[in-house]
Every structure is written in C-alpha cells, then in structure tokens.
Amino acid sequence: MKKKLSRDPIAALEREARATRRVGVGSRCVECGEDRPLALIPGTNPRICANCQREQLGRLPFDDHHPAGEANDSTTIPTPVNDHRARLSPQQYEWPSKTWVNPDSSPARAGAARVRGYCETNDYLVCALLIPNAEMLETLDEHLEKRLGPKWWVGTEMERFAPKRKPKRAGA
C-alpha cells in the first residue's frame, strides 16, 4: 500500500516547493509548455512532462485514477497523466488519512471516499470540459455579433435556443 502523504496545508506547500526545486523555478515542458511542477519529470534534459515522455516512449498518456482511492473502491477512470499527477492525486492527499487508507475496510470511510472522489472528479471535469466550452461559446457570440449584428441568431436554426422572455406585466 502506498504511503499516505500528510494532509497538512504546510506539507502540501512543501510538496509543491520540493517539486519546484527538483524541476527548477519557471520550468516548462519543451514539447507542450506544461508548467505544473508535479507534472514535470525531474532530471530530464531538456525538461519534459509525464504526458510527452509517455508519448515519446509509445505509451498512452493516461493513468487509471481511483476517484475513491484504491483502498476504498476498484473503480478507475482513465485520466491524462499530467492531471492525475498534478491535480487529482494531490487533492486526495488532503483527505483524512483514515479515509484514504481505510485500514479496517470501514464501509462508512469507503462511502466518504466515494463522495469526496466524485466531487473532486466532477470539479475536474467541469473545469476541463465545461468551462472551456462556455468560454468558446462566449467568444463565438462576440464574433458572430461583430460579423452579423447583435441579433445574429434571429431567422436561423439557432433561434430555438434563444431564452424565452416572459412578457412584462402592464404597470409593472
């Protein structure tokens, strides 16, 4: 079983500082520009991230992430290796140690881990999938407004997606 890292916030900052010292302040992957210290591979020259290293080796750039922690549930989801190393696993380090390790196989601790894992995974997916789409749609709207005018969707198949406004009451 893997040793559980401390959930102490100072310890989390120390982990990040150690990773930064190992790869160098301001380091980036020469291939893709990744700059999260936990995603970068120490000792590589030129500096490279785990994702690009795996691609160079002909391996898939994914890890099997256990959202609830391996001690609590065998469910895994394929996760980009850089996100697994630099985001999802470090979030789990912040869990109560007894929940992460679950030494007695407590169903209550396993349930707590599933809840925590689902919430963190959902947050990750929102940030990775949904927010970029919202930003893209906002940029698209600005572009279409400049090209076609402020009501660019009127008279197109997009009109059905326009918000329906309730008529204002008289005297309101």
N, C-alpha and C positions, 0 to 999 in steps of 0.2 A: 504494500500500500504506500502511496506517495506521502511524503511528509507534508503536513498542512502548514502553510505559511501563516504568520501572525495576522490577525485582522486589525491590529492596532494601526491607526492612520499614520502614525510616525513611521511604523515599519513599512507601510505602503510607499511612503515618500522615499524611504531608504532603498527599497527595491528599485524604484524608478531611478534614483540617483546612481545606484550601482550599475544599472543597465546603461545609463547615460555615460558613466565613466568607462565602461567596457567598450562602447562603440564610439565614444567621442561626442562632445557637445556639438550640436548642429549637424550631425551626420545624417546622410541620406543614402538611400539605395541608388547606385549609379544607373540601374536599369529603369526603375519606375518612379523614383523620387520619394518612396516611403520614408517617413522620418520618425516614426514612433520607435523609441529605443528598444522596447521589448520585442519588436518585430524584426529588428536588425540582427544579423549574425555577427557576434564578436569574432575578431581575428580574420575576417575576410578582407582581402585587398585586391581590387577595390571593394568598398563596402557594399554589401548586398543584403536584401531582406530574405526571410524564410520562403516567401512565395516565389521569388525569382530564382533562388537557389534550387528549389524543388523542380521548377520548370527546366532549369539547366541540366538537372540530373534525369530528366524524363519522367519525373514523378508527378502525380496530381498535387495541386497546391491546396489541398483540403485536409483538415483534421476531423476526426469523429468527435464532436463535442458532446459531453454528457451534461445536458442542462441541469439535471438534478444532482449531479455528482455521481461518479461511478459506484460509490458505496450505497447509494440510495435507489438507483434505477439504471437499468441497462440501456435505456433509450438513448440513441445518439442522433445527431443531425450533422451532415457534412457542413463544415464551416471554413471559409477561407483561413488559411493558416495564420496570416498576419493578424486577422481579427481575433482568432482564438487565443494567440499568444499575448496580444497587446490590449485586449478588451474583455473578452468573456471570462477567461480563466482568472485574470486579476480581480474581477468582480466577485468571483466565488471565494477568493482568499479573504474577503471581508465578511463572510458568513461566520456565525458562531462555529467554533471548531467542532463542537459535538454534533452539529448538524452536518457538517462536511464529512467527517469521519464516520459518524453513526456507529460507534464501536459495538453497541448492543443490538443493532438492527431494529431500532425503535420505529414502529410504523408512524408515530407522530412526527419524529425527526425526518423520516423519509417524505412524509407529506409536506412538511415545512420546506424541505429542499426542492420538492416539485413546484411548490408555489413560487419560491424565490427564483428558481431556474426558469420557469415560464415567464415571469415578469421581466427578468433580465434579457431573456431571448426575445421576447416581444418588443422590448425597448430597442434592442439591437436591430431587429427587422424594421421597425418604424423608421429609425434613423438611416438605415441602409437602403430601404426600398421606397418608403412613402414620402419622406421629406424631400429627397431629390426630385421626385415626380411633381410635388407641389411647386417647387422652385422652377422646374421646367415649364409647367403649365402657366405660371405667372409670367415667365419670360416670353412664352408663346403669345399670351394675351397682349402683352405690350407690343410685340412685333406686329401682330395682326391689326391692332388698333392703329399703329402708325401707317400700315400699308392700306388698310381697308376702311378705317374710320372707327369711331367709338362704339358703334353697334354692329360690328363686323359680322356677327352671327345671325342677324335678322335676315330671314329669307333663305337660310341654309339648313342643312340637316342638323346642324348644331343647335338650332333654336329650341329644340325639345329639351335641351339640358339647361336652359336659362331658368333662374329662380322665378318661381311664380309669386308675384307680389299681390298681397291682399289689397283690395280697393280701400282707400281711406274713407272713414265714415264722414258724413256731412256734419259740419260744425265741430269736428274734432281738431 
